Amino acid sequence: MNNITLVGRLGKDPETKTTASGSPVTMLSLGVDRISKDKQREVDWIDCTAWGKTGEVIQSWCKKGNRIGVTGSLQTRSWKTEDGQNRKVYFVLVDKVEFLEGGKSGQNDDGDMPFET
């Protein structure tokens, strides 16, 4: 089973692009806290990708610093560089987002703001 749930803060504003086929895809970087072995707070930056309506909602309602929760699956992307080196990146493919604070106006309840997608 490949399920992942993360809660963290956006490290920058989400970025939405449109594929050649016209599908919107939104990329975001989520800073997730953890406590190290020596009891220090550390942040892991997790790349996340959201397609379609989920990505559009994130783009519309989220900005750098907002605290959100995402649920999805861990994915990998592999490729070979021009000089023949193998590369691999991990990212979360977002299925669902929950807005834990913020939004366009910086308020928790902004009238018709969707709290989950």
Rosetta silent file (secondary structure, phi, psi, omega in degrees, C-alpha in Angstrom):
SEQUENCE: MNNITLVGRLGKDPETKTTASGSPVTMLSLGVDRISKDKQREVDWIDCTAWGKTGEVIQSWCKKGNRIGVTGSLQTRSWKTEDGQNRKVYFVLVDKVEFLEGGKSGQNDDGDMPFET
SCORE:     score description
SCORE:     0.000 S_00000001
   1 L     0.000  131.617 -177.105    0.000    0.000    0.000 S_00000001
   2 L  -117.570   85.654  177.288    1.427    3.384   -1.011 S_00000001
   3 L  -127.164  139.026  178.169   -0.245    6.107    1.080 S_00000001
   4 E  -140.290  137.910  175.477    1.407    9.161    2.577 S_00000001
   5 E  -128.136  128.627 -178.955   -0.003   11.994    4.685 S_00000001
   6 E  -131.506  146.266  172.305    2.047   15.082    5.481 S_00000001
   7 E  -125.328  129.318 -179.359    1.386   18.307    7.354 S_00000001
   8 E  -168.996 -168.866 -179.365    3.670   21.245    6.818 S_00000001
   9 E  -114.857  143.736  177.934    4.151   24.770    5.523 S_00000001
  10 E   -70.591  130.471 -179.770    4.608   25.868    1.930 S_00000001
  11 L   -82.563  -18.051  176.791    8.175   27.025    1.306 S_00000001
  12 L  -158.294  168.315  177.486    7.145   29.125   -1.692 S_00000001
  13 L   -61.762  140.024  175.763    4.015   29.969   -3.629 S_00000001
  14 L   -59.658  150.323 -179.018    2.642   26.976   -5.572 S_00000001
  15 E  -123.127  122.837 -179.746    3.453   27.007   -9.273 S_00000001
  16 E  -108.634  134.893  174.966    0.963   25.810  -11.887 S_00000001
  17 E  -125.804  164.280  176.006    1.868   24.920  -15.458 S_00000001
  18 E  -115.319  130.479  179.521   -0.172   23.514  -18.309 S_00000001
  19 L   -72.185  169.621  178.720    1.012   20.411  -20.136 S_00000001
  20 L   -59.011  -28.947  179.412    1.102   20.193  -23.928 S_00000001
  21 L   -85.457   -0.580  176.533   -2.222   18.323  -23.748 S_00000001
  22 L    93.903    6.619  179.839   -3.784   21.182  -21.747 S_00000001
  23 L   -86.063  130.960  177.053   -3.807   19.556  -18.293 S_00000001
  24 E   -78.432  138.371  176.637   -2.959   21.821  -15.342 S_00000001
  25 E  -135.102  132.518 -177.153   -0.288   20.560  -12.938 S_00000001
  26 E  -115.228  130.908  177.372    0.723   22.332   -9.728 S_00000001
  27 E  -109.204  141.070  177.187    4.055   21.887   -7.974 S_00000001
  28 E  -145.063  155.705  178.684    4.634   22.800   -4.353 S_00000001
  29 E  -116.670  118.295 -174.621    7.364   22.422   -1.771 S_00000001
  30 E  -108.061  120.792  177.076    6.163   21.392    1.681 S_00000001
  31 E   -88.053  117.010 -176.189    8.368   21.922    4.747 S_00000001
  32 E  -114.977  123.493 -179.617    7.663   19.155    7.263 S_00000001
  33 E   -72.777  148.990  168.982    9.093   19.334   10.810 S_00000001
  34 E  -151.488  160.319  178.535   10.811   16.434   12.520 S_00000001
  35 E  -103.768  126.587 -178.739   12.910   16.034   15.642 S_00000001
  36 L   -76.561  173.547  179.440   16.465   14.760   15.091 S_00000001
  37 L   -59.100  -31.965  179.461   18.242   12.186   17.252 S_00000001
  38 L   -94.059   24.941  172.661   19.854   15.007   19.258 S_00000001
  39 L    65.872   24.375  177.558   16.395   16.547   19.920 S_00000001
  40 L   -98.541  144.252  176.710   16.817   19.410   17.443 S_00000001
  41 E   -76.827  128.657  176.968   13.998   20.596   15.187 S_00000001
  42 E  -129.433  157.089 -179.682   14.768   19.959   11.538 S_00000001
  43 E  -120.330  129.521  171.934   12.744   20.550    8.388 S_00000001
  44 E  -101.939  131.510  178.789   12.505   18.169    5.446 S_00000001
  45 E   -97.479  116.015 -175.351   11.452   19.787    2.167 S_00000001
  46 E  -109.355  123.584  175.567    9.122   17.476    0.257 S_00000001
  47 E   -77.629  134.899  179.938    8.265   18.132   -3.399 S_00000001
  48 E  -129.846  148.972  178.769    4.589   17.588   -4.167 S_00000001
  49 E  -130.489  132.184  177.700    2.630   17.510   -7.428 S_00000001
  50 E  -128.754  130.285 -178.689   -1.127   17.986   -7.796 S_00000001
  51 E  -100.544  158.121  170.504   -3.022   17.544  -11.053 S_00000001
  52 H    59.351 -139.797 -175.028   -6.302   18.982  -12.258 S_00000001
  53 H   -60.549  -39.283  179.187   -8.816   20.548   -9.885 S_00000001
  54 H   -58.540  -46.277  177.955   -6.802   19.700   -6.760 S_00000001
  55 H   -64.571  -39.345  179.079   -3.833   21.609   -8.135 S_00000001
  56 H   -64.141  -39.552  178.340   -6.010   24.513   -9.251 S_00000001
  57 H   -65.663  -42.911  177.554   -7.519   24.832   -5.757 S_00000001
  58 H   -60.164  -46.118  179.842   -4.054   24.783   -4.173 S_00000001
  59 H   -60.116  -40.871 -176.297   -2.881   27.459   -6.613 S_00000001
  60 H   -72.918  -34.759 -169.302   -5.921   29.635   -5.906 S_00000001
  61 H  -111.407   -9.106 -174.475   -5.956   29.424   -2.120 S_00000001
  62 L  -114.182  150.566  176.006   -2.394   28.794   -0.929 S_00000001
  63 L  -145.546  168.949  179.711    0.691   30.943   -0.648 S_00000001
  64 L   -48.982  132.026  177.288    4.147   30.720    0.890 S_00000001
  65 L    95.212  -18.719  179.150    3.957   30.027    4.620 S_00000001
  66 L   -64.160  143.399  176.738    0.452   28.505    4.661 S_00000001
  67 E   -95.746  122.988 -179.632    0.063   25.345    6.728 S_00000001
  68 E  -135.644  162.984  170.943   -1.640   22.531    4.793 S_00000001
  69 E  -116.675  139.057  176.551   -2.075   18.787    4.949 S_00000001
  70 E  -127.180  146.569  174.010   -1.716   16.587    1.891 S_00000001
  71 E  -127.236  138.525 -179.953   -2.583   12.959    1.277 S_00000001
  72 E  -177.208 -147.073 -179.912   -1.373   11.007   -1.706 S_00000001
  73 E  -131.231  149.785  177.344    1.211    8.481   -2.836 S_00000001
  74 E   -81.121  127.874 -177.797    4.987    8.493   -2.989 S_00000001
  75 E  -123.481  160.102  173.678    6.200    8.472   -6.602 S_00000001
  76 E  -126.064  152.480  173.722    9.596    8.343   -8.297 S_00000001
  77 E  -131.552  126.036 -179.132   10.846    9.814  -11.533 S_00000001
  78 E  -119.364  148.966  176.285   14.049    8.455  -13.084 S_00000001
  79 E  -159.563  166.946  177.344   16.134    9.688  -16.013 S_00000001
  80 E  -112.385  130.704  179.740   19.616    9.581  -17.458 S_00000001
  81 L   -72.894  169.669 -179.932   21.597   12.808  -17.773 S_00000001
  82 L   -60.959  -29.316  178.989   23.360   13.823  -20.967 S_00000001
  83 L   -91.802   13.899  171.857   26.643   12.550  -19.500 S_00000001
  84 L    88.926    5.076  179.391   25.105    9.127  -18.750 S_00000001
  85 L   -83.088  139.008  176.427   24.462    9.463  -14.989 S_00000001
  86 E   -82.398  135.160  178.365   21.278    7.957  -13.577 S_00000001
  87 E  -126.634  149.158  177.256   19.109   10.348  -11.578 S_00000001
  88 E  -145.942  136.908  173.856   16.017    9.722   -9.447 S_00000001
  89 E  -125.146  150.188  175.911   13.717   12.071   -7.549 S_00000001
  90 E  -111.288  144.171  177.055   10.937   11.288   -5.095 S_00000001
  91 E  -154.193  163.099  176.950    7.769   13.350   -4.766 S_00000001
  92 E   -97.976  125.213  173.057    4.256   13.106   -3.380 S_00000001
  93 E   -88.347  108.483 -171.124    1.456   12.827   -5.918 S_00000001
  94 E   -79.144  127.029  174.319   -1.307   14.711   -4.089 S_00000001
  95 E  -101.138  -31.626 -173.139   -4.832   13.269   -4.096 S_00000001
  96 E  -145.832  142.967  176.901   -6.307   15.418   -1.330 S_00000001
  97 E  -129.254  143.567  174.907   -5.414   18.690    0.385 S_00000001
  98 E  -125.577  128.870 -178.833   -6.667   20.149    3.645 S_00000001
  99 E   -87.607  116.311 -175.413   -6.235   23.826    4.431 S_00000001
 100 L   -96.637  -18.496  173.462   -5.152   24.150    8.057 S_00000001
 101 L  -169.724  164.751  172.732   -4.745   27.924    8.064 S_00000001
 102 L    84.487 -145.175 -170.774   -4.425   30.842    5.753 S_00000001
 103 L   115.147 -176.141 -175.860   -5.779   31.183    2.294 S_00000001
 104 L   -55.301  -43.033 -175.083   -5.852   34.244    0.088 S_00000001
 105 L   -90.707   -4.034 -177.645   -6.946   36.588    2.844 S_00000001
 106 L    80.934    8.988 -179.989   -4.868   34.929    5.571 S_00000001
 107 L  -106.051  155.349  177.708   -8.049   33.911    7.407 S_00000001
 108 L   -71.950  -39.874 -177.525   -9.209   30.400    8.269 S_00000001
 109 L  -118.505  106.642 -176.005  -12.766   30.883    7.057 S_00000001
 110 L  -112.017   47.636  178.402  -13.081   32.905    3.875 S_00000001
 111 L    70.992  -99.418 -176.486  -16.722   32.269    3.075 S_00000001
 112 L   -95.592   20.494  178.242  -16.712   29.889    0.128 S_00000001
 113 L   -65.705  128.473  176.898  -13.103   28.754    0.578 S_00000001
 114 L   -74.231  131.873  179.899  -12.884   24.979    0.091 S_00000001
 115 L   -93.981  -15.723  174.482  -11.332   23.304    3.105 S_00000001
 116 E  -146.569  152.483  171.426  -10.706   19.973    1.389 S_00000001
 117 L  -126.642    0.000    0.000  -10.452   18.717   -2.153 S_00000001
